[in-house]
Amino acid sequence: MMTKPKEKIEEKKKELLKLTKEFSSQFLNKEYEELIEKLINKMARKREVPFLSGRIEIWAAAVIHALGTINFLFDKSAQPFVPVTDILEYFGTKQSTTSQKSKKIRDMFNMNYFDSDFSIKSIIQDSPFNDLSILNGLYVSQDIFDDPQVEIEEWEIQAAQILGISGLETGKEYKVSYMEKLFIVKETSLMSFYQYLMEQMIFPFTAIYEEEVGPSEIAEIEVNCIRLDQEMKVDENYGVLVECSLGSEKIILPLASFKLDEGHKNFRWIDLYQEWFWSYR
């Protein structure tokens, strides 16, 4: 799909900001207004800007609905409190359409309850995760340990070489906080993996793409992988991107959500990347 002109994106963004700001000034507060602007600006930077198609009022309602969902805006005990029906009535949208667009936005940016990027301060302060840390992908109470040490795994040594990290030794133990700082998934580390995968992977190939379609429900879609994406290359939320085809349609998908058999020619490289991505994102 062709990239939309910047002027068109800016025009639509201003319209969306105007609609949401007017709603916010009437029903919400300054904190929500800042989060709304932050979210819209992020949407405008996406490769495929979602609000370029469809009624702008629907996207305005969806932005507020998405933020409201993760901030308990629809709970009567919350401050501020706004019923969903007020949002729908204000923008003249339907429940089903607004909810669908809201979910698309939340999925796009991995927005969840107690989200550090899109939660209001009162929600962050009350978060049950404040006293928890992540250890090997699991939430563990900070009372149990004070920055514990873990033994580095072989795949982490391999990932370290790709990321330009030196000085780590197999079998040694390192502090969790130190490991998280070294291996954190960010744009620069994603690009290091992107360059490595460019050298190692063999295209084209067929793979199974796993997509969440509901609570605990995963759809498996067979796609033809053409090459690593040559334009955006990586996304801060979704990782390394792959240009694929599904029938006659060209699509861009995250490599982190592919599934391959162990005997596949690209399994070794993709498995290493996925271990790193899901452990340190």
Wavefront OBJ file of the C-alpha trace (Angstrom):
o trace
v 0.000 0.000 0.000
v 1.364 3.423 -0.882
v 2.427 5.764 1.862
v -0.046 8.596 2.420
v 1.144 12.191 1.947
v 2.284 13.886 5.142
v -0.126 16.728 4.519
v -3.091 14.364 4.582
v -1.906 12.742 7.808
v -1.402 16.137 9.456
v -4.817 17.340 8.338
v -6.590 14.286 9.726
v -4.541 14.375 12.925
v -5.511 17.998 13.609
v -9.158 17.135 13.049
v -8.914 14.179 15.408
v -7.127 16.226 18.068
v -9.769 18.950 17.827
v -12.669 16.519 18.300
v -11.083 14.697 21.226
v -9.934 17.909 22.919
v -13.459 19.312 22.787
v -14.793 16.130 24.382
v -12.013 16.088 26.978
v -12.642 19.698 28.031
v -16.307 18.863 28.604
v -16.104 15.408 30.215
v -12.515 14.605 31.226
v -9.468 16.506 32.521
v -6.030 17.779 31.543
v -4.348 14.450 32.292
v -6.643 12.574 29.945
v -6.180 15.292 27.341
v -2.405 14.786 27.418
v -2.762 11.012 27.096
v -5.179 11.425 24.187
v -2.714 13.678 22.367
v 0.127 11.237 23.058
v -1.879 8.325 21.660
v -2.981 10.203 18.530
v 0.597 11.295 17.833
v 1.737 7.673 18.088
v -1.021 6.598 15.713
v 0.085 9.264 13.234
v 3.617 7.815 13.211
v 2.510 4.312 12.272
v 3.435 3.030 8.843
v -0.242 2.517 8.063
v -1.962 5.425 9.805
v -5.321 3.982 10.941
v -7.402 7.162 11.060
v -6.840 7.983 7.376
v -9.781 5.759 6.487
v -13.249 5.767 8.024
v -15.215 8.508 9.786
v -12.981 10.652 11.947
v -15.731 10.787 14.615
v -15.475 7.015 14.996
v -11.736 7.243 15.556
v -12.233 10.058 18.071
v -14.702 7.924 20.019
v -12.392 4.907 19.730
v -9.360 6.802 21.085
v -11.284 7.892 24.165
v -12.854 4.434 24.539
v -9.405 2.759 24.343
v -7.918 5.006 27.030
v -11.092 4.834 29.087
v -11.065 1.046 29.034
v -7.607 0.687 30.584
v -8.203 3.564 33.053
v -11.587 2.370 34.397
v -13.317 5.473 33.020
v -16.603 3.550 32.804
v -16.549 2.595 36.502
v -18.956 4.752 38.525
v -16.451 4.958 41.388
v -13.798 6.468 39.103
v -12.925 10.152 38.827
v -13.632 11.232 36.203
v -16.456 8.841 35.301
v -18.004 8.814 31.817
v -20.474 6.148 30.650
v -19.785 4.592 27.257
v -23.196 5.799 26.116
v -22.079 9.432 26.601
v -19.128 8.878 24.258
v -21.337 7.237 21.638
v -23.973 9.948 21.875
v -21.445 12.770 21.707
v -19.745 11.497 18.548
v -22.796 9.869 16.981
v -21.236 6.419 16.740
v -22.399 2.855 17.344
v -21.275 0.627 20.205
v -20.016 -2.205 17.969
v -18.009 0.004 15.609
v -16.477 2.056 18.408
v -15.525 -1.066 20.386
v -13.910 -2.659 17.336
v -11.794 0.409 16.595
v -10.943 0.746 20.288
v -9.653 -2.833 20.384
v -7.633 -2.221 17.232
v -5.937 0.741 18.899
v -5.275 -1.180 22.115
v -3.814 -4.112 20.187
v -1.728 -1.755 18.060
v 0.098 -0.381 21.114
v -0.262 -3.336 23.510
v -2.385 -1.216 25.839
v -3.443 -2.982 29.048
v -4.662 -2.191 32.539
v -2.013 -0.356 34.610
v -0.160 0.494 31.392
v 2.904 2.609 32.206
v 2.552 4.605 28.966
v -1.194 5.265 28.867
v -2.479 5.156 32.455
v -3.476 8.197 34.492
v -1.406 8.803 37.636
v -4.030 7.538 40.084
v -4.195 4.205 38.249
v -0.412 3.820 38.204
v -0.235 4.592 41.947
v -2.818 1.890 42.696
v -1.264 -0.698 40.390
v -0.846 -4.146 41.998
v 2.311 -4.517 39.893
v 4.171 -1.752 41.714
v 5.627 -4.229 44.183
v 6.366 -6.886 41.565
v 9.306 -7.532 39.263
v 9.642 -9.751 36.198
v 11.939 -12.758 36.558
v 12.232 -15.111 33.565
v 8.901 -13.860 32.245
v 7.056 -14.244 35.563
v 5.873 -11.587 38.028
v 7.600 -12.073 41.389
v 7.164 -10.064 44.586
v 10.085 -7.746 45.310
v 9.848 -8.819 48.951
v 11.151 -12.243 47.961
v 14.446 -10.973 46.695
v 16.691 -7.976 46.382
v 17.946 -7.993 42.798
v 18.672 -11.751 42.566
v 21.255 -13.354 40.348
v 20.457 -15.806 37.552
v 22.707 -18.074 35.531
v 23.070 -16.892 31.964
v 21.753 -19.281 29.323
v 23.465 -20.350 26.112
v 20.948 -18.547 23.903
v 21.660 -15.329 25.804
v 25.375 -15.682 25.021
v 24.479 -16.027 21.320
v 22.137 -13.023 21.500
v 24.847 -11.001 23.243
v 27.204 -11.572 20.310
v 24.555 -10.306 17.878
v 23.855 -7.247 20.022
v 27.521 -6.388 20.469
v 27.533 -7.214 24.197
v 30.876 -8.489 25.470
v 32.194 -9.833 28.755
v 29.469 -12.386 29.551
v 30.541 -15.928 30.400
v 28.605 -19.186 30.094
v 27.672 -20.690 33.462
v 28.184 -17.463 35.420
v 25.444 -15.698 37.374
v 24.473 -12.080 36.807
v 22.014 -9.733 38.495
v 18.572 -9.641 36.891
v 18.600 -5.841 36.694
v 21.972 -5.939 34.919
v 20.735 -8.504 32.376
v 17.549 -6.549 31.703
v 19.550 -3.399 31.085
v 21.936 -5.169 28.688
v 19.342 -7.067 26.672
v 16.407 -4.635 26.675
v 14.424 -4.614 23.424
v 14.663 -1.166 21.836
v 15.049 0.235 18.349
v 18.851 -0.025 18.236
v 18.934 -3.624 19.490
v 16.108 -4.566 17.113
v 18.126 -3.170 14.214
v 21.139 -5.261 15.287
v 18.982 -8.381 15.150
v 17.448 -7.212 11.866
v 20.905 -6.996 10.240
v 21.870 -10.416 11.615
v 18.652 -12.026 10.346
v 19.167 -10.394 6.939
v 22.448 -12.310 6.671
v 21.160 -15.647 7.978
v 17.578 -16.188 6.821
v 16.640 -17.784 3.512
v 13.616 -16.442 1.612
v 10.966 -17.109 0.495
v 9.455 -19.582 2.930
v 6.076 -20.567 4.314
v 5.261 -20.089 8.005
v 2.353 -20.097 10.417
v 1.407 -16.670 11.761
v -0.304 -16.746 15.149
v -2.848 -13.993 15.798
v -4.863 -13.434 18.973
v -8.532 -13.222 17.994
v -10.062 -13.360 21.464
v -9.342 -14.139 25.119
v -7.143 -17.282 25.104
v -7.997 -17.832 21.444
v -5.231 -17.940 18.813
v -5.815 -18.170 15.070
v -3.126 -19.823 12.924
v -2.725 -18.407 9.413
v -0.367 -19.819 6.789
v 1.513 -17.043 4.988
v 4.285 -16.813 2.425
v 7.255 -14.848 3.785
v 8.910 -12.841 1.008
v 11.644 -10.880 2.805
v 12.356 -8.773 5.854
v 10.523 -5.462 5.535
v 12.659 -2.967 3.605
v 10.872 0.237 4.650
v 10.007 0.404 8.343
v 12.190 -2.670 9.154
v 11.380 -2.718 12.899
v 8.644 -1.451 15.189
v 9.228 -0.550 18.845
v 6.172 -2.596 19.888
v 6.119 -5.464 17.403
v 9.822 -5.981 16.717
v 11.363 -7.087 13.405
v 8.855 -6.902 10.540
v 8.451 -9.289 7.617
v 6.890 -8.659 4.219
v 4.465 -11.489 3.499
v 1.713 -12.443 1.102
v -1.656 -13.927 1.943
v -3.264 -14.905 -1.317
v -2.910 -11.853 -3.550
v -2.578 -9.443 -0.607
v 0.782 -8.090 0.587
v 0.965 -7.681 4.361
v 3.577 -6.743 6.984
v 3.734 -9.052 10.013
v 5.905 -9.260 13.163
v 8.493 -12.040 13.114
v 7.904 -12.612 16.825
v 4.513 -14.190 16.087
v 5.687 -16.781 13.526
v 5.744 -20.508 14.237
v 8.044 -22.945 12.444
v 8.874 -26.644 12.778
v 12.250 -27.338 14.399
v 13.541 -28.841 11.161
v 12.831 -25.687 9.148
v 15.834 -24.007 7.511
v 15.125 -20.739 9.362
v 14.043 -22.193 12.724
v 17.384 -21.646 14.471
v 17.564 -17.933 13.706
v 13.908 -17.163 14.359
v 13.856 -19.182 17.587
v 16.869 -17.260 18.926
v 15.285 -13.937 18.016
v 11.960 -14.871 19.631
v 13.660 -16.056 22.847
v 15.328 -12.656 23.175
v 12.328 -10.589 22.089
v 9.776 -12.180 24.428
v 12.222 -12.345 27.363
v 13.402 -8.742 27.296
v 10.718 -6.624 25.598
l 1 2 3 4 5 6 7 8 9 10 11 12 13 14 15 16 17 18 19 20 21 22 23 24 25 26 27 28 29 30 31 32 33 34 35 36 37 38 39 40 41 42 43 44 45 46 47 48 49 50 51 52 53 54 55 56 57 58 59 60 61 62 63 64 65 66 67 68 69 70 71 72 73 74 75 76 77 78 79 80 81 82 83 84 85 86 87 88 89 90 91 92 93 94 95 96 97 98 99 100 101 102 103 104 105 106 107 108 109 110 111 112 113 114 115 116 117 118 119 120 121 122 123 124 125 126 127 128 129 130 131 132 133 134 135 136 137 138 139 140 141 142 143 144 145 146 147 148 149 150 151 152 153 154 155 156 157 158 159 160 161 162 163 164 165 166 167 168 169 170 171 172 173 174 175 176 177 178 179 180 181 182 183 184 185 186 187 188 189 190 191 192 193 194 195 196 197 198 199 200 201 202 203 204 205 206 207 208 209 210 211 212 213 214 215 216 217 218 219 220 221 222 223 224 225 226 227 228 229 230 231 232 233 234 235 236 237 238 239 240 241 242 243 244 245 246 247 248 249 250 251 252 253 254 255 256 257 258 259 260 261 262 263 264 265 266 267 268 269 270 271 272 273 274 275 276 277 278 279 280 281
